[in-house]
Amino acid sequence: MGPTVFASPSPRHRAAARLAALALTVLALGACSGEGADDGTGRADAAASSPAPATASASASSSAPPPARRSGTPSSSYSAQPPASDGPSDAPSPKAPARWAGGKQFVQVDNAWIKDGRTYLSVRSARREALTGPIEGWEIIPGKGPYTTVRMAPEGRVLLSVPLGDESVPHTYSQAQFITRWWALPAPEREWQGYDVSFDLNGEVVRLQSLYRA
């Protein structure tokens, strides 16, 4: 018997074999990755299409309002300085009691400010008693009623003596000077000042005189 002869594969067969191997490799890589692949029902991977929960949480956190400040917490910006020109925002409308109109009162001043060119005072009726002895002066006896906001007439006079004025005898000062000097006093000193106040028939202050206190 003669020798067996093996036929060498043709170039076409070798090319077909390479293509088949390449196709198998691609299929294997696709099966390993699996991300976003179709499961045969036409739906993509649910994990790939769902939004990340952390993103939604961060968005909600950034839009949440800051915690409210407790109503009893004092403001860190408080300063014993004259208030703004528009006065306290919670000041009631100026209206002196009817019994004060056209009369006189001895009062304490709890607040004083200027708004729109007009002078306003928060006052309360008080009493005074003369002190005798080595040092003469006055004792202020505070009232117990609420403070009332009153307005000074544009032509209202202000007479000041020590410690608001410069002398023991009262001298005339402008309404603006009174506001400045009143706020310049320490708070406890402002509390113990007394004033003789005269009202016109409309209940506006036409004369204010501070009590001399050595």
Salt bridges, closest charged atoms under 4 A:
GLU129 OE2 - ARG127 NH1 3.73
ASP166 OD1 - ARG181 NH1 3.15
ASP196 OD2 - ARG128 NH1 3.19
GLU204 OE2 - ARG118 NH2 3.16
GLU204 OE2 - ARG151 NE 3.00
